[in-house]
């Protein structure tokens, strides 16, 4: 059952709505945001030139660097007294990105999040245990408000404190757990340590997001928690979580709410728009935001778009699971390697657990790559044979030789108890800063 009839609107009707909203957004950005006025003037585009969504490629891109150069509120289109809330990125890679919301924006956010949760199979009678972080990070409050808008009972437990998470799963009978993929695996391990059978819990759905993951990792999560794992996608610069989500019926791509966010996929090198099904960098334009209209934002996320009819009846475009990020690209001895490729290779072998780390170093001007991965607890076989199978699988996918491959006992690799997992340690950067 759909939450809003727009989810099943004919494509022609949706395009007409998008075109009208895009024209309004471009005019708002031009009139109320000096940054966009200058950017549009530079490429010779006036608001009246944008009449249809097919005109969108005439608009310039917006990047993370633009958010940081306009810090704190140079991209905001309304006066401070019109704002209801401010959020921000962590700022770990530089100046934080400030994002702003009017009361109307918060209403849209609640609606798209409720729509997303409904598509994931969450019902008003359910109890949603929200293990995303609260505060400036948009994940916690975004899921929270959407859950309440849907009518679900929300437990605002936030990230971490795994023992209490487990107490609530058992004692309060939570139907839905929302957290990162890596943290859901940590929860599953801790349940096992307590000798709690996930089949005895009321938990039926895990909503996972905020970090890329592979299909083999999803399978691990579903088996370990005896629940359906639904991928959710969003980013603060656009609105927060709720930009797109998988439907429970198909789990075959994430329905992107095109009445509010217009998607494109581009070649990250050339900026050219790619055709349906081609993998590239996701670009998003807000169509209804008041405080922070964003034109053609380069998300850095690698995905593809598909317009096929979904079994659930929704007509919204489906984006593929994010397979990596343009800024996650590792260049090792001249070869391009994405961590997601390595993860897929490792988890393709059943004897390997979904916990690993990659260490990159530079020795005598030569890059080296070392991989440490855990074996499954039930693996009874020969470790040396497993190591060779794993090495062959990895090197067949990434086309580089692995300098060190170590298989360790279950529980040996540090777990993430809150937030996102760190799996890649590039020691080459550290060396460069001190040379």
Secondary structure, DSSP 8 states (H G I E B T S, - for coil): --SSGGGG--HHHHHHHHHHHHHHHHHHHHHH-HHHHHHHHHTT--GGG--SGGGGGGS--B-HHHHHHTTTTTT--S-GGG--EEEE---TTSS--EEEE-HHHHHHHHHHHHHHHHHTT--TT-EEEE-S--SSSHHHHHHHHHHHHHT-EEE---S--HHHHHHHHHHS--SEEEE-HHHHHHHHHHHHHTT--GGGS---EEEE-SS---HHHHHHHHHHHTSEEEEEEEETTTTEEEEEEE-TTT-SSEEE-TTTEEEEEE-TTT--B--TT--EEEEEEESS-SS----SEEEEEEE-EE----TT---S-EE----EEGGG-EEETTEEE-HHHHHHHHHTSTTEEEEEEEEEEEETTEEEEEEEEEE-TT--S-HHHHHHHHHHHHHHHH-S--SEEEEE-TT-S---SSS----EEEHHHHHHHH-
